Amino acid sequence: MDLEHPERRGPEAERLEPGLYVVATPIGRLSDLGLRATDVLRRVDVVAAEDTRTSRVLLDHIGARPTLVASHEHNEARAAQSIVERIRAGQRVALISDAGTPGISDPGARVVAAVHDAGLPVIPVPGPAAVTTLLSVAGFTEPRFRFEGFLPARPKARRDRLAQLARSDAVVVLYESPHRIVETADDLAAALEPGRRVVVGRELTKRFEQLHRCGAAELPAWLAADPDHRRGEFVLAFDAAAAEVSEVQLADALLDALCAELPVRQAARIAARATGLRANDLYRRALALRAGREEEAVADEEDVEADEPPPVSGSPGSA
């Protein structure tokens, strides 16, 4: 990883050029604001914020005094054009949401698209996001994930969507409000296998932060056990669906043939391309097949040894 040391930066690196700076802000603790984000927010001309009152608290905390303008879901198209004109006039504009990274289940995408379309610079200033914060402590070994954001509010639409997501071969991450967390937990328990792992992050990075990991069937009872479990903002993730054993078994003959000529991992990758199944599942299946073959070979050797006649005792000339 090539990290820039602050003492080695030249004068050119210190200049903040005109453009749109998409700045991630804390999801709970003000101290989670990064050094670069702090520097940018102190030096830009304008901050476009989802809620100017909320953002004023953050800006006051770091001693930043830019012009503050509103850019939220109800005025984003109009705000985008104003921001484009400001950048064209040579201003540095930071885009922030109330918490986390703009454009991730928050307003911001229309502003970013408008600045791109105008041929003007867009500069990411990375930092906190609730989705990656939860995934880092979820303990799921499946490397891929699908960020769903908020589920539909209507019960039938929510259940239908969860039925689709339950078949996902990647980890699924959801946001939920305290007003719907109980209904969503009930629907998750109905849509997923009872033992499918679910991780709940409540009030992440805040004073009353709580993490809970359980089977899907246990989630409603955990919420019911304590009123505090139902308070605050929630991020939920559930593990990827297991591959159908029958589908993987269909690839056994192909795996056997490939493994006879190639290393197991390479054989699994080729079989995945041929069958559309996940390489990780096929790799585990190939290892199981190989272990089974080795056990069979050992058993065959033991059978052969058992069938051999015992050696004849006595001297060679005694017969």
C-alpha positions as CSV (number, residue, x, y, z in Angstrom):
1,M,0.0,0.0,0.0
2,D,1.4,3.4,-1.0
3,L,0.7,5.8,1.8
4,E,1.5,9.5,1.5
5,H,3.4,10.9,4.5
6,P,2.2,14.4,5.4
7,E,5.7,15.8,5.8
8,R,6.7,14.7,2.3
9,R,3.9,16.4,0.5
10,G,5.0,19.3,-1.8
11,P,3.2,22.6,-2.3
12,E,1.2,21.2,-5.1
13,A,-0.4,18.6,-2.9
14,E,-1.5,21.4,-0.5
15,R,-3.7,23.2,-3.0
16,L,-7.4,22.4,-3.1
17,E,-8.5,22.7,-6.7
18,P,-12.0,23.7,-7.8
19,G,-14.3,20.7,-7.9
20,L,-16.8,18.6,-6.0
21,Y,-15.4,16.9,-2.9
22,V,-17.6,14.0,-1.8
23,V,-16.8,13.8,1.9
24,A,-17.8,10.9,4.2
25,T,-18.7,12.1,7.7
26,P,-19.1,10.2,11.0
27,I,-22.1,7.9,11.5
28,G,-22.0,8.4,15.3
29,R,-18.8,9.7,16.8
30,L,-17.5,13.1,15.7
31,S,-13.9,11.8,16.4
32,D,-14.3,9.3,13.5
33,L,-14.0,12.2,11.0
34,G,-10.7,11.6,9.1
35,L,-7.8,14.0,9.0
36,R,-8.2,14.6,5.2
37,A,-12.0,15.1,5.5
38,T,-11.4,17.7,8.3
39,D,-8.8,19.5,6.1
40,V,-11.1,19.6,3.1
41,L,-14.1,20.8,5.1
42,R,-12.1,23.6,6.6
43,R,-10.8,24.8,3.2
44,V,-13.7,24.5,0.8
45,D,-15.7,27.5,-0.2
46,V,-19.1,25.8,0.1
47,V,-20.5,22.8,1.8
48,A,-23.7,21.3,0.3
49,A,-25.4,19.4,3.1
50,E,-28.4,17.1,3.5
51,D,-29.5,19.0,6.6
52,T,-27.7,22.3,7.3
53,R,-28.6,22.3,11.0
54,T,-27.1,18.8,11.5
55,S,-24.0,19.6,9.5
56,R,-23.5,22.9,11.3
57,V,-22.7,20.9,14.5
58,L,-20.0,19.0,12.7
59,L,-18.5,22.1,11.0
60,D,-18.5,24.0,14.3
61,H,-16.8,21.1,16.0
62,I,-13.8,21.3,13.6
63,G,-13.8,25.1,13.3
64,A,-14.9,25.2,9.6
65,R,-16.7,28.3,8.3
66,P,-17.7,27.6,4.7
67,T,-20.9,28.8,3.1
68,L,-23.5,26.2,3.9
69,V,-26.2,25.3,1.3
70,A,-28.9,22.6,1.3
71,S,-28.9,19.6,-1.0
72,H,-31.4,17.0,-0.1
73,E,-33.8,14.6,-1.8
74,H,-36.5,17.3,-2.4
75,N,-34.2,19.9,-4.0
76,E,-31.3,17.8,-5.3
77,A,-31.9,18.4,-9.1
78,R,-32.0,22.2,-8.5
79,A,-29.1,22.1,-6.1
80,A,-27.0,20.1,-8.6
81,Q,-27.2,22.9,-11.2
82,S,-26.3,25.5,-8.7
83,I,-23.3,23.5,-7.5
84,V,-22.1,23.0,-11.1
85,E,-22.2,26.8,-11.6
86,R,-20.2,27.4,-8.4
87,I,-17.5,24.9,-9.5
88,R,-17.4,26.5,-13.0
89,A,-16.8,29.8,-11.3
90,G,-13.8,28.4,-9.5
91,Q,-15.2,27.4,-6.2
92,R,-14.4,24.3,-4.1
93,V,-17.6,22.5,-3.0
94,A,-17.9,19.7,-0.5
95,L,-20.9,17.4,-0.6
96,I,-21.9,15.7,2.7
97,S,-24.9,13.8,4.1
98,D,-26.2,13.8,7.7
99,A,-24.0,10.7,8.4
100,G,-21.8,8.4,6.4
101,T,-21.0,8.6,2.7
102,P,-23.2,10.6,0.3
103,G,-25.0,8.6,-2.3
104,I,-25.1,5.4,-0.1
105,S,-28.8,5.3,0.9
106,D,-28.5,9.1,1.1
107,P,-28.9,11.9,-1.4
108,G,-25.9,12.9,-3.5
109,A,-25.9,10.7,-6.6
110,R,-27.7,13.3,-8.7
111,V,-25.3,16.0,-7.7
112,V,-22.3,13.8,-8.5
113,A,-23.8,12.8,-11.9
114,A,-24.4,16.5,-12.8
115,V,-20.8,17.5,-12.0
116,H,-19.5,14.5,-14.0
117,D,-21.8,15.4,-17.0
118,A,-20.5,19.0,-16.9
119,G,-16.9,17.6,-17.3
120,L,-15.8,19.0,-13.9
121,P,-13.7,17.2,-11.2
122,V,-15.3,14.9,-8.7
123,I,-12.9,13.9,-5.8
124,P,-13.8,11.2,-3.2
125,V,-12.8,11.8,0.4
126,P,-13.5,8.4,1.9
127,G,-14.5,7.6,5.5
128,P,-17.3,6.0,7.5
129,A,-20.2,4.1,6.0
130,A,-22.6,1.9,8.1
131,V,-22.6,-0.9,5.5
132,T,-18.8,-1.5,5.7
133,T,-18.7,-0.8,9.4
134,L,-21.1,-3.7,10.0
135,L,-19.5,-6.1,7.5
136,S,-16.1,-5.6,9.2
137,V,-17.5,-7.2,12.4
138,A,-20.0,-9.6,10.9
139,G,-17.6,-12.6,10.6
140,F,-19.0,-13.8,7.2
141,T,-16.4,-15.7,5.1
142,E,-18.3,-15.0,1.8
143,P,-16.3,-12.1,0.3
144,R,-19.1,-10.7,-1.9
145,F,-22.0,-8.7,-0.5
146,R,-25.1,-7.0,-1.9
147,F,-26.1,-3.7,-0.3
148,E,-29.9,-3.5,-0.4
149,G,-30.4,-0.3,1.7
150,F,-33.9,0.1,3.0
151,L,-36.6,-2.5,2.2
152,P,-40.0,-1.5,1.0
153,A,-42.3,-0.1,3.7
154,R,-45.4,-2.0,2.6
155,P,-45.6,-5.5,4.2
156,K,-46.3,-7.5,1.0
157,A,-43.6,-5.8,-1.0
158,R,-41.1,-6.2,1.8
159,R,-41.8,-10.0,2.1
160,D,-41.6,-10.5,-1.7
161,R,-38.3,-8.7,-1.8
162,L,-36.9,-10.7,1.2
163,A,-38.0,-13.9,-0.6
164,Q,-35.8,-12.9,-3.5
165,L,-32.9,-11.8,-1.4
166,A,-33.0,-15.1,0.6
167,R,-31.6,-16.9,-2.5
168,S,-28.7,-14.5,-2.8
169,D,-25.3,-16.2,-3.2
170,A,-23.7,-13.1,-1.6
171,V,-24.1,-11.6,1.9
172,V,-27.0,-9.1,2.0
173,V,-26.9,-5.9,4.0
174,L,-30.0,-3.9,4.9
175,Y,-30.8,-0.7,6.7
176,E,-33.8,-0.4,9.0
177,S,-35.6,2.1,11.2
178,P,-36.7,1.5,14.8
179,H,-40.4,1.8,13.6
180,R,-40.1,-1.3,11.3
181,I,-37.4,-3.4,12.9
182,V,-39.8,-5.8,14.6
183,E,-41.8,-6.5,11.4
184,T,-38.6,-6.8,9.4
185,A,-37.1,-9.3,11.9
186,D,-40.3,-11.4,11.7
187,D,-40.2,-11.4,7.9
188,L,-36.5,-12.3,7.9
189,A,-37.2,-15.3,10.2
190,A,-39.9,-16.4,7.8
191,A,-37.8,-16.0,4.7
192,L,-34.5,-17.5,5.8
193,E,-33.5,-20.9,7.1
194,P,-33.7,-21.0,10.9
195,G,-30.0,-21.3,11.3
196,R,-28.9,-18.8,8.6
197,R,-26.6,-16.3,10.4
198,V,-27.9,-12.8,10.9
199,V,-25.9,-9.9,12.4
200,V,-27.6,-6.8,13.8
201,G,-25.8,-3.5,14.4
202,R,-27.7,-1.1,16.5
203,E,-26.6,2.5,17.0
204,L,-23.2,1.7,15.4
205,T,-20.3,3.8,16.8
206,K,-22.6,5.6,19.2
207,R,-22.8,5.5,23.0
208,F,-25.3,2.6,23.1
209,E,-23.8,0.6,20.2
210,Q,-24.8,-3.0,20.2
211,L,-23.9,-6.0,18.0
212,H,-25.8,-9.3,18.0
213,R,-25.2,-12.4,15.9
214,C,-27.7,-15.2,15.8
215,G,-29.7,-17.6,13.7
216,A,-32.6,-16.0,11.7
217,A,-35.2,-17.8,13.8
218,E,-33.8,-16.3,17.0
219,L,-33.9,-12.7,15.9
220,P,-37.5,-11.8,16.9
221,A,-37.0,-13.2,20.4
222,W,-33.9,-11.2,20.9
223,L,-35.7,-8.0,19.9
224,A,-38.6,-8.9,22.2
225,A,-36.3,-9.6,25.2
226,D,-35.4,-5.9,25.9
227,P,-37.1,-2.7,24.8
228,D,-33.6,-1.2,24.3
229,H,-33.0,-3.8,21.6
230,R,-35.6,-2.0,19.5
231,R,-34.3,1.5,19.8
232,G,-32.0,3.4,17.5
233,E,-30.9,3.0,13.9
234,F,-30.2,-0.5,12.6
235,V,-27.9,-2.2,10.0
236,L,-28.6,-5.9,9.4
237,A,-26.7,-8.5,7.4
238,F,-27.4,-12.1,6.7
239,D,-25.1,-14.7,5.2
240,A,-25.2,-16.0,1.7
241,A,-27.5,-18.9,0.8
242,A,-25.8,-22.3,0.7
243,A,-25.4,-23.8,-2.7
244,E,-27.9,-26.6,-3.5
245,V,-26.0,-29.8,-2.9
246,S,-27.7,-31.5,-5.9
247,E,-26.3,-28.7,-8.2
248,V,-22.8,-29.2,-6.9
249,Q,-23.0,-32.9,-7.1
250,L,-23.9,-32.6,-10.8
251,A,-20.4,-31.2,-11.3
252,D,-18.7,-34.2,-9.6
253,A,-17.8,-36.0,-12.8
254,L,-16.3,-32.8,-14.3
255,L,-14.4,-32.1,-11.0
256,D,-13.0,-35.7,-11.0
257,A,-11.7,-35.4,-14.5
258,L,-10.2,-31.9,-14.0
259,C,-8.6,-32.8,-10.6
260,A,-6.9,-35.8,-12.2
261,E,-5.0,-33.3,-14.4
262,L,-4.9,-30.0,-12.6
263,P,-4.5,-28.6,-9.0
264,V,-7.7,-28.5,-7.1
265,R,-8.2,-24.7,-7.0
266,Q,-7.6,-24.4,-10.8
267,A,-10.0,-27.3,-11.4
268,A,-12.6,-25.6,-9.3
269,R,-12.3,-22.3,-11.2
270,I,-12.6,-24.0,-14.6
271,A,-15.6,-26.0,-13.4
272,A,-17.2,-22.8,-12.1
273,R,-17.0,-21.2,-15.5
274,A,-18.5,-24.3,-17.1
275,T,-21.4,-24.8,-14.7
276,G,-22.1,-21.3,-13.4
277,L,-21.7,-22.5,-9.8
278,R,-19.5,-20.8,-7.2
279,A,-15.8,-21.6,-7.4
280,N,-15.6,-21.7,-3.6
281,D,-18.4,-24.3,-3.4
282,L,-16.8,-26.4,-6.1
283,Y,-13.4,-26.1,-4.4
284,R,-14.8,-27.5,-1.1
285,R,-16.7,-30.2,-3.1
286,A,-13.5,-31.2,-4.9
287,L,-11.6,-31.4,-1.5
288,A,-14.4,-33.6,-0.1
289,L,-14.3,-35.9,-3.2
290,R,-10.5,-36.2,-3.0
291,A,-10.7,-37.0,0.8
292,G,-13.4,-39.6,0.0
293,R,-11.2,-41.2,-2.7
294,E,-8.2,-41.3,-0.3
295,E,-10.4,-43.0,2.4
296,E,-11.6,-45.6,-0.2
297,A,-8.0,-46.3,-1.3
298,V,-6.9,-46.8,2.3
299,A,-9.9,-49.1,2.9
300,D,-9.0,-51.1,-0.3
301,E,-5.4,-51.6,0.9
302,E,-6.6,-52.8,4.2
303,D,-9.0,-55.3,2.5
304,V,-6.1,-56.6,0.3
305,E,-3.9,-57.1,3.3
306,A,-6.7,-58.9,5.1
307,D,-7.1,-61.3,2.2
308,E,-3.4,-62.3,1.9
309,P,-2.6,-65.7,3.4
310,P,-0.6,-65.8,6.6
311,P,3.1,-66.5,6.2
312,V,4.2,-70.2,6.6
313,S,6.2,-70.9,9.7
314,G,9.2,-73.3,9.8
315,S,12.5,-73.6,7.9
316,P,12.6,-73.9,4.1
317,G,13.6,-77.5,4.2
318,S,11.1,-78.8,6.6
319,A,8.4,-79.4,4.1
